[in-house]
């Protein structure tokens, strides 16, 4: 940092700044005694994370405010308005908050500042404006409490979205398992009945031995052949029905569809007919048919329970209940669990495309909070595509590595975000959804989780038919992180206020 030697403070010049225009002459005199005027050549004035040592007010020049994102400085504000202030403007809070610069400040041309040491600024504020200080303290911590309450509500909304999807998804396999269990009980009863008829005839010992071997062969053969198309299945069903009728097998109309479902054909029936006496064929085929139905129902129950288990595992992964709050997270695992839990809300008319980079490394962070971001962004994309009327669209979830950052992109084919409001989408309580359908909190909370908690970046690119929310997270964040969430944080739009350079 290159500076010119401080020059004498002019009280009348100080009064031209809106921050000081209402002060008395005595107060201006004290300011000039305690502070000084300083020129800075183009370059840095102070760095984010350093101890907040001074309060800066711009006389003339151009200042740029930046934030550190993924190890890089990202410009968030640029202004040349005289009177804007930056630096230790929270010094009046004392040790109630960490007194660190929460951004970096640089000048792009030779610029002139009034500089006041942080301790002096805090003392003046408390001595001159004691009531204002109490009001500001209440405003600061009140806003912080509101942010926490808003965050909690948004987390509950995200949890409600996931819970609704999970309930719906769990209901389907659970109901299927109940139906299959009831049907299986009936089939087992029929198996007992058919077997009793088989053994009722004397001198059938050798035939039953063959039948037992055929039963094992049948079970092994179920589902081995590739699945049939609807047309192939219909042809196979007709073929089996004709065979069963020709051989006088009872209930051929009910048995043929079961055999088709198990991928069993006339070659299987020919093998049974060749191994058993003709008078035993009817009972034997029906008995084996019951065995086939029982196996198919067992497969259905197994599939249903596996699906329930997968959903429970996805919910466990989503909630991170059994894991450390901060850990090295698998982004793909998070995305898959979130997509699974939101499958019912996404619906069958929206195509989900996973474009994952298989070489992606883990990302250090708070997985439960990142899952909340994925939920918000997927939910917004789904709503946008449904808002067009037909409800159809494509959601593409893409991951990639960009240098020392991980990119997670959510792209939808909805109508897009109007250009005149794109700069406001991350503002608290701003929403493009109709009244009652959106809180305006999801993107604000997502921005804070990504930028404040994970030192990443969240951006929007949108044109009709192609809207992309891009999340960038650092792969190797600094070991010592500034706890910026304990300070007043402003979203992207708030950083452009002409009075304060945050």
VORO-147914 format. One record per residue (C-alpha): residue number from 1; residue in one letter; x negated, y, z. Coordinates in steps of 0.5 Angstrom, whole numbers, plus 500, padded with zeros to 3 digits. Each point is the difference from the previous one (the first is absolute). Layout:
BEGIN
   lumvex   drenlo     u     v     w
      NUM        a     X     Y     Z
...
% end
This chain:
BEGIN
   lumvex   drenlo     u     v     w
        1        x   500   500   500
        2        x   497   507   498
        3        x   503   506   503
        4        x   498   507   500
        5        x   498   504   507
        6        x   506   502   504
        7        x   503   507   499
        8        x   503   505   504
        9        x   507   499   502
       10        x   505   505   497
       11        x   506   501   505
       12        x   504   503   494
       13        x   498   495   495
       14        x   502   495   505
       15        x   507   503   501
       16        x   501   499   492
       17        x   501   493   502
       18        x   507   498   501
       19        x   498   495   506
       20        x   497   506   504
       21        x   505   506   497
       22        x   504   501   506
       23        x   494   500   505
       24        x   498   506   504
       25        x   494   504   499
       26        x   497   497   507
       27        x   502   493   497
       28        x   496   501   494
       29        x   494   503   503
       30        x   500   494   505
       31        x   500   495   493
       32        x   495   504   497
       33        x   496   499   506
       34        x   501   493   501
       35        x   500   498   493
       36        x   496   502   494
       37        x   500   501   492
       38        x   497   495   496
       39        x   498   498   493
       40        x   500   493   497
       41        x   497   499   493
       42        x   503   494   496
       43        x   500   494   504
       44        x   503   497   506
       45        x   502   504   506
       46        x   501   494   505
       47        x   501   492   499
       48        x   506   496   502
       49        x   499   496   507
       50        x   495   505   502
       51        x   501   503   507
       52        x   505   506   499
       53        x   495   506   502
       54        x   503   506   496
       55        x   507   503   498
       56        x   499   503   493
       57        x   504   506   497
       58        x   499   501   492
       59        x   499   508   498
       60        x   498   498   493
       61        x   498   494   496
       62        x   503   494   498
       63        x   500   494   505
       64        x   502   492   498
       65        x   502   495   505
       66        x   499   493   499
       67        x   501   494   504
       68        x   496   493   500
       69        x   503   495   497
       70        x   497   493   499
       71        x   493   503   501
       72        x   501   506   495
       73        x   503   507   501
       74        x   506   501   497
       75        x   502   508   499
       76        x   507   501   503
       77        x   501   508   500
       78        x   496   506   496
       79        x   502   507   502
       80        x   497   507   499
       81        x   505   503   505
       82        x   497   505   505
       83        x   502   498   507
       84        x   501   493   499
       85        x   496   496   506
       86        x   497   494   501
       87        x   496   496   505
       88        x   501   500   508
       89        x   507   502   499
       90        x   502   495   506
       91        x   495   502   505
       92        x   505   503   504
       93        x   503   493   501
       94        x   493   498   504
       95        x   498   493   502
       96        x   508   498   498
       97        x   497   498   493
       98        x   493   499   497
       99        x   497   506   498
      100        x   498   498   493
      101        x   500   503   494
      102        x   506   496   496
      103        x   498   502   493
      104        x   494   503   496
      105        x   499   507   498
      106        x   496   503   495
      107        x   500   506   495
      108        x   499   500   493
      109        x   497   507   500
      110        x   497   505   504
      111        x   505   501   506
      112        x   501   504   506
      113        x   503   498   507
      114        x   502   502   506
      115        x   497   495   505
      116        x   502   499   507
      117        x   497   495   505
      118        x   505   494   502
      119        x   499   501   507
      120        x   501   508   499
      121        x   506   499   496
      122        x   503   495   505
      123        x   499   505   506
      124        x   503   506   496
      125        x   506   496   498
      126        x   502   498   507
      127        x   498   507   503
      128        x   504   504   495
      129        x   506   495   498
      130        x   501   496   506
      131        x   507   499   498
      132        x   499   499   493
      133        x   494   494   502
      134        x   506   497   504
      135        x   505   500   494
      136        x   494   498   495
      137        x   498   494   505
      138        x   508   498   500
      139        x   500   500   492
      140        x   494   496   499
      141        x   502   495   505
      142        x   507   500   498
      143        x   498   499   493
      144        x   496   494   502
      145        x   505   497   504
      146        x   505   501   494
      147        x   495   497   495
      148        x   499   494   505
      149        x   508   499   500
      150        x   501   501   493
      151        x   494   495   499
      152        x   504   495   504
      153        x   507   501   497
      154        x   496   499   493
      155        x   497   494   503
      156        x   507   497   502
      157        x   503   502   493
      158        x   494   496   497
      159        x   501   494   505
      160        x   508   500   499
      161        x   499   500   492
      162        x   495   494   501
      163        x   505   497   505
      164        x   506   500   496
      165        x   496   497   494
      166        x   497   495   505
      167        x   507   498   502
      168        x   502   499   493
      169        x   494   496   498
      170        x   501   495   506
      171        x   507   499   499
      172        x   500   497   493
      173        x   495   494   502
      174        x   503   499   507
      175        x   507   500   496
      176        x   497   495   495
      177        x   497   496   506
      178        x   507   499   503
      179        x   503   498   494
      180        x   495   495   498
      181        x   500   497   507
      182        x   508   499   500
      183        x   499   497   493
      184        x   494   496   502
      185        x   504   497   506
      186        x   506   498   495
      187        x   495   497   495
      188        x   497   496   506
      189        x   506   497   502
      190        x   501   498   492
      191        x   494   497   500
      192        x   502   496   506
      193        x   506   498   497
      194        x   497   498   493
      195        x   495   496   504
      196        x   505   496   504
      197        x   503   498   493
      198        x   494   498   497
      199        x   498   495   506
      200        x   507   498   501
      201        x   499   495   494
      202        x   496   493   502
      203        x   494   498   497
      204        x   498   507   498
      205        x   493   500   503
      206        x   495   500   494
      207        x   505   505   497
      208        x   499   505   506
      209        x   493   499   500
      210        x   500   503   493
      211        x   505   505   502
      212        x   495   502   505
      213        x   494   501   496
      214        x   505   504   495
      215        x   502   505   505
      216        x   493   501   502
      217        x   498   501   492
      218        x   506   505   500
      219        x   498   504   506
      220        x   493   501   497
      221        x   503   502   493
      222        x   504   505   502
      223        x   498   507   497
      224        x   494   497   497
      225        x   502   502   493
      226        x   500   507   498
      227        x   506   504   501
      228        x   505   500   494
      229        x   504   506   497
      230        x   507   501   500
      231        x   501   497   493
      232        x   496   494   502
      233        x   503   499   506
      234        x   507   500   497
      235        x   497   495   495
      236        x   497   495   505
      237        x   507   500   504
      238        x   504   498   494
      239        x   495   495   499
      240        x   500   497   507
      241        x   508   500   500
      242        x   500   496   494
      243        x   495   495   503
      244        x   504   500   507
      245        x   507   499   496
      246        x   497   494   495
      247        x   498   496   507
      248        x   506   502   503
      249        x   497   503   506
      250        x   505   504   504
      251        x   500   508   502
      252        x   496   501   493
      253        x   502   507   500
      254        x   497   502   507
      255        x   494   495   499
      256        x   497   503   494
      257        x   499   507   502
      258        x   496   498   506
      259        x   496   495   496
      260        x   498   506   495
      261        x   499   505   506
      262        x   495   494   502
      263        x   497   500   493
      264        x   502   493   500
      265        x   502   497   493
      266        x   503   494   496
      267        x   493   497   501
      268        x   500   499   507
      269        x   507   497   500
      270        x   498   495   495
      271        x   494   498   504
      272        x   506   499   506
      273        x   504   496   495
      274        x   495   496   498
      275        x   498   498   508
      276        x   506   499   503
      277        x   506   495   498
      278        x   506   503   496
      279        x   505   499   506
      280        x   495   504   504
      281        x   499   506   496
      282        x   506   504   502
      283        x   499   500   507
      284        x   492   501   499
      285        x   501   506   496
      286        x   504   504   504
      287        x   496   498   506
      288        x   494   502   497
      289        x   504   506   498
      290        x   501   502   507
      291        x   493   499   501
      292        x   498   505   495
      293        x   505   505   503
      294        x   498   499   507
      295        x   493   502   497
      296        x   502   506   496
      297        x   503   503   506
      298        x   494   498   505
      299        x   496   504   494
      300        x   505   506   501
      301        x   500   500   507
      302        x   492   500   500
      303        x   500   506   495
      304        x   505   504   504
      305        x   496   499   507
      306        x   493   501   496
      307        x   503   507   498
      308        x   503   502   507
      309        x   493   498   502
      310        x   497   505   495
      311        x   505   505   501
      312        x   498   500   508
      313        x   492   500   498
      314        x   502   506   496
      315        x   503   503   505
      316        x   495   499   505
      317        x   495   502   495
      318        x   504   507   499
      319        x   501   501   507
      320        x   492   498   502
      321        x   503   498   507
      322        x   494   495   501
      323        x   495   505   497
      324        x   495   505   503
      325        x   503   507   498
      326        x   494   502   496
      327        x   497   495   496
      328        x   497   498   493
      329        x   506   499   496
      330        x   502   496   494
      331        x   504   505   496
      332        x   503   494   495
      333        x   502   496   506
      334        x   504   507   503
      335        x   503   501   493
      336        x   502   493   499
      337        x   504   500   507
      338        x   503   506   499
      339        x   503   499   493
      340        x   502   493   502
      341        x   504   503   506
      342        x   503   506   495
      343        x   502   495   495
      344        x   507   500   501
      345        x   500   508   500
      346        x   496   500   494
      347        x   505   495   497
      348        x   500   496   493
      349        x   501   505   495
      350        x   493   504   502
      351        x   494   496   498
      352        x   494   500   504
      353        x   493   500   497
      354        x   494   498   504
      355        x   493   503   497
      356        x   495   498   506
      357        x   493   501   499
      358        x   498   493   503
      359        x   493   503   502
      360        x   503   505   505
      361        x   496   500   506
      362        x   504   501   507
      363        x   502   507   502
      364        x   498   502   508
      365        x   507   503   503
      366        x   506   499   503
      367        x   504   495   496
      368        x   507   501   504
      369        x   500   507   498
      370        x   497   499   493
      371        x   506   495   499
      372        x   505   506   502
      373        x   497   504   494
      374        x   501   494   495
      375        x   507   499   503
      376        x   501   508   498
      377        x   497   500   494
      378        x   504   493   497
      379        x   506   503   503
      380        x   500   506   496
      381        x   498   497   494
      382        x   506   495   500
      383        x   505   506   502
      384        x   497   504   494
      385        x   501   494   495
      386        x   507   499   503
      387        x   502   507   499
      388        x   500   500   493
      389        x   506   496   500
      390        x   499   493   497
      391        x   495   498   505
      392        x   495   497   496
      393        x   493   502   500
      394        x   493   498   501
      395        x   495   501   507
      396        x   493   499   498
      397        x   496   499   507
      398        x   492   501   497
      399        x   494   499   504
      400        x   493   502   498
      401        x   493   503   503
      402        x   498   507   498
      403        x   493   500   503
      404        x   500   500   508
      405        x   508   501   500
      406        x   506   495   499
      407        x   505   502   495
      408        x   507   497   502
      409        x   505   503   494
      410        x   508   499   500
      411        x   503   502   493
      412        x   507   500   499
      413        x   504   501   493
      414        x   505   505   503
      415        x   502   507   498
      416        x   494   503   504
      417        x   499   506   504
      418        x   502   506   498
      419        x   494   505   498
      420        x   502   505   504
      421        x   501   496   507
      422        x   494   496   499
      423        x   496   504   505
      424        x   505   499   505
      425        x   501   493   500
      426        x   495   499   506
      427        x   504   506   504
      428        x   503   497   507
      429        x   508   500   499
      430        x   499   501   492
      431        x   504   495   496
      432        x   503   499   493
      433        x   505   495   502
      434        x   507   502   501
      435        x   503   502   507
      436        x   500   494   505
      437        x   495   496   496
      438        x   494   502   501
      439        x   496   503   507
      440        x   495   504   496
      441        x   495   497   505
      442        x   497   494   497
      443        x   495   503   495
      444        x   498   505   506
      445        x   499   495   504
      446        x   496   496   495
      447        x   496   506   498
      448        x   498   500   508
      449        x   498   493   500
      450        x   496   500   494
      451        x   496   507   501
      452        x   500   501   507
      453        x   499   493   503
      454        x   496   496   494
      455        x   497   506   497
      456        x   502   498   494
      457        x   504   504   494
      458        x   508   499   498
      459        x   502   504   493
      460        x   506   500   495
      461        x   499   500   493
      462        x   507   500   497
      463        x   503   501   493
      464        x   507   497   498
      465        x   499   492   499
      466        x   494   500   504
      467        x   499   502   507
      468        x   494   498   504
      469        x   498   501   507
      470        x   493   498   501
      471        x   497   499   507
      472        x   492   500   500
      473        x   497   497   507
      474        x   492   500   502
      475        x   497   493   500
      476        x   495   502   505
      477        x   502   506   504
      478        x   496   503   505
      479        x   499   497   506
      480        x   501   506   504
      481        x   507   502   498
      482        x   503   507   502
      483        x   506   499   504
      484        x   504   506   496
      485        x   507   497   501
      486        x   499   504   507
      487        x   499   506   497
      488        x   506   504   496
      489        x   500   497   493
      490        x   503   503   494
      491        x   502   497   494
      492        x   498   502   493
      493        x   505   505   499
      494        x   499   503   506
      495        x   492   501   499
      496        x   502   506   495
      497        x   503   505   505
      498        x   497   507   499
      499        x   499   502   507
      500        x   496   494   503
      501        x   495   495   496
      502        x   501   494   504
% end
